[in-house]
Amino acid sequence: RSTQSQTTATGDSAMPVISIDPSTRDVTVAPTVAHVRPGALIRWEAPPGTSLLVVFDDARAVGESELRPSPDAAAQNVVERTAGTTNGTYHYKVVVAQRSNIFGIFGSPTIIIQ
């Protein structure tokens, strides 16, 4: 069974949603490319009950390379950060842990800051 939710991407915020299908091990990030303004909120959300890791190739995107929920966060499936101030195209990877399974997307989900 695939787990999905609504996705929005606007200039003032971006909310990439990560969907996983455990039967096929497919992982989807939607939108694959999100356009935001410098300083905009970016919020990644994986399915409930999972743990999320987002890794940027270039830390200028959000000020750090590895993004995890804070250890005391009630929801380990949500990561929020503020977009950096340097315009550019920033690629990232997503790793989602669900029980004893680990799912990843190492292609090119992208945040474009402009």
C-alpha positions as CSV (number, residue, x, y, z in Angstrom):
1,R,0.0,0.0,0.0
2,S,1.4,3.4,-1.0
3,T,1.4,6.2,1.5
4,Q,0.8,9.7,0.0
5,S,-0.3,13.1,0.9
6,Q,-0.9,16.6,-0.6
7,T,2.1,18.6,-1.9
8,T,2.5,22.3,-2.4
9,A,5.3,24.4,-3.7
10,T,5.1,28.1,-3.8
11,G,7.6,31.0,-3.7
12,D,7.0,31.5,0.0
13,S,7.3,27.9,1.2
14,A,7.8,24.4,-0.1
15,M,6.5,21.2,1.4
16,P,8.1,18.2,-0.4
17,V,6.2,15.1,0.6
18,I,7.9,11.7,0.6
19,S,5.8,8.7,-0.3
20,I,7.0,5.1,0.0
21,D,5.5,1.9,-1.3
22,P,7.0,-0.9,0.9
23,S,5.8,-3.6,-1.5
24,T,7.8,-2.3,-4.4
25,R,10.3,-0.3,-2.3
26,D,9.5,2.8,-4.5
27,V,10.2,6.2,-3.0
28,T,8.8,9.4,-4.4
29,V,9.5,13.0,-3.5
30,A,6.8,15.5,-4.7
31,P,7.5,18.0,-6.0
32,T,10.8,16.7,-7.4
33,V,11.8,20.4,-8.0
34,A,10.5,23.0,-5.6
35,H,11.1,26.8,-6.2
36,V,11.4,29.0,-3.1
37,R,12.6,32.5,-2.3
38,P,15.6,33.1,0.0
39,G,14.5,32.7,3.6
40,A,11.4,30.6,2.8
41,L,10.3,27.7,5.0
42,I,11.0,24.3,3.6
43,R,9.2,21.4,5.3
44,W,9.8,17.8,4.3
45,E,7.3,15.2,5.4
46,A,7.5,11.4,5.2
47,P,4.7,9.0,6.1
48,P,3.8,8.9,9.8
49,G,5.7,6.3,11.9
50,T,8.9,6.7,9.9
51,S,12.2,8.5,10.6
52,L,13.5,11.0,8.0
53,L,17.0,12.1,6.9
54,V,17.6,14.7,4.2
55,V,21.1,15.2,2.9
56,F,22.2,18.2,0.7
57,D,25.2,18.1,-1.6
58,D,25.7,21.8,-0.8
59,A,25.1,23.1,2.8
60,R,24.3,26.6,1.5
61,A,20.8,25.4,0.6
62,V,19.7,25.5,4.2
63,G,22.8,26.1,6.3
64,E,23.8,22.5,6.9
65,S,24.2,19.2,5.0
66,E,22.4,16.6,7.1
67,L,18.9,17.4,8.2
68,R,17.1,15.4,10.8
69,P,14.2,16.1,13.2
70,S,15.4,17.2,16.6
71,P,15.8,14.2,18.9
72,D,13.0,15.4,21.2
73,A,10.6,16.1,18.3
74,A,7.3,14.3,18.6
75,A,7.3,13.5,14.9
76,Q,10.5,12.0,13.5
77,N,9.0,12.1,10.0
78,V,9.1,15.9,9.6
79,V,12.1,18.1,8.9
80,E,11.8,21.9,8.7
81,R,14.4,24.4,7.7
82,T,14.7,27.9,6.3
83,A,16.1,28.3,2.7
84,G,19.5,29.9,2.5
85,T,20.1,33.3,1.1
86,T,22.3,32.2,-1.8
87,N,20.3,31.8,-5.0
88,G,21.0,28.5,-6.8
89,T,20.0,24.9,-7.6
90,Y,20.5,22.5,-4.7
91,H,20.2,18.7,-5.0
92,Y,19.5,16.5,-2.0
93,K,19.0,12.9,-1.1
94,V,16.3,11.4,1.2
95,V,16.5,8.4,3.5
96,V,13.4,7.1,5.3
97,A,13.5,4.3,8.0
98,Q,10.3,2.4,8.6
99,R,10.6,-0.4,11.2
100,S,13.4,-2.6,9.9
101,N,13.3,-1.2,6.4
102,I,15.4,1.6,4.9
103,F,14.2,3.4,1.8
104,G,16.2,6.0,-0.1
105,I,16.0,8.3,-3.1
106,F,19.4,9.3,-4.3
107,G,18.5,10.8,-7.6
108,S,18.0,14.5,-7.7
109,P,15.2,16.0,-5.8
110,T,15.9,19.7,-6.0
111,I,15.3,23.0,-4.2
112,I,15.8,26.1,-6.4
113,I,16.3,29.3,-4.4
114,Q,15.6,32.4,-6.5
